[in-house]
Amino acid sequence: KYCFFLHFFVIFLLFSLAFYYLFWYIGRVMTTKTKENTMKKIYEYITITLFVIGIMSLIGATGAIEADQWLLGGAMALLGIAFSILGLYSQEMEKEAK
């Protein structure tokens, strides 16, 4: 169990660093080349990320239910629905960004 949580933490840490670097790249490099609104680009990438996570969670929920793991399937389905709703909210925020 300890080894599993350690691996999960390391993967989470690396994902967080990659996400931070993506925001830095959007904020510094892309806006200096294109002179676009930084927040609009950030909302765009957040929206894409949330929808991808939501769809992957729903696919994982289907696989978990097929393997008779109903609790895992339900949790992943709720996670997928929540991330999809957050993606829709982020999409509306992107529309309102000036």
C-alpha positions in Angstrom: 0.0 0.0 0.0 2.8 2.4 0.9 4.5 2.0 -2.5 1.2 2.6 -4.3 0.6 5.9 -2.5 4.2 7.0 -3.1 3.9 6.3 -6.8 0.6 8.2 -6.9 2.1 11.2 -5.1 5.1 11.3 -7.5 2.8 11.1 -10.6 0.6 13.8 -9.1 3.6 16.0 -8.4 4.9 15.6 -11.9 1.5 16.4 -13.4 1.2 19.5 -11.2 4.6 20.7 -12.4 3.7 20.1 -16.0 0.4 22.0 -15.6 2.2 24.9 -13.9 4.7 25.0 -16.8 1.8 25.0 -19.3 0.3 28.1 -17.6 3.7 29.8 -17.6 4.1 29.0 -21.3 0.7 30.4 -22.0 1.3 33.5 -19.9 4.7 34.4 -21.1 5.5 33.0 -24.5 2.2 32.8 -26.4 0.9 36.2 -25.4 4.1 38.0 -26.4 3.9 36.4 -29.9 0.2 36.8 -30.5 -0.8 39.8 -28.3 -3.9 37.9 -27.3 -5.8 37.9 -24.0 -4.0 35.7 -21.5 -7.0 34.7 -19.5 -8.9 33.7 -22.6 -6.1 31.2 -23.5 -6.0 29.9 -20.0 -9.7 29.3 -19.9 -9.5 27.6 -23.3 -6.8 25.1 -22.0 -8.6 24.6 -18.7 -11.8 23.8 -20.6 -10.1 21.2 -22.9 -8.4 19.6 -19.9 -11.6 19.3 -17.8 -13.5 17.8 -20.7 -10.8 15.3 -21.4 -10.6 14.2 -17.8 -14.4 14.0 -17.7 -14.6 11.8 -20.8 -11.8 9.5 -19.6 -13.5 9.1 -16.2 -16.8 8.1 -18.0 -14.9 5.6 -20.1 -13.2 4.2 -17.0 -16.6 4.0 -15.2 -17.9 1.9 -18.1 -15.0 -0.4 -17.8 -15.3 -0.7 -14.0 -19.0 -1.6 -14.3 -18.2 -4.2 -16.9 -15.7 -5.7 -14.4 -18.4 -5.8 -11.7 -16.8 -3.1 -9.6 -19.9 -1.0 -9.0 -18.6 1.3 -6.4 -15.6 2.3 -8.5 -17.9 2.7 -11.5 -20.2 5.0 -9.6 -17.4 7.1 -8.2 -15.8 7.5 -11.7 -19.2 8.3 -13.2 -19.8 11.0 -10.6 -16.3 12.3 -11.2 -16.8 12.4 -14.9 -20.1 14.3 -14.6 -18.5 16.8 -12.2 -15.6 17.5 -14.5 -17.9 17.9 -17.4 -20.0 20.4 -15.5 -16.8 22.3 -14.5 -15.8 22.2 -18.2 -19.1 23.8 -19.2 -18.7 26.4 -16.6 -15.1 27.1 -17.7 -16.4 27.4 -21.3 -18.9 30.1 -20.2 -16.1 31.9 -18.4 -14.1 31.8 -21.6 -16.9 33.4 -23.5 -17.1 36.3 -20.9 -13.3 36.9 -20.9 -12.4 40.2 -22.6 
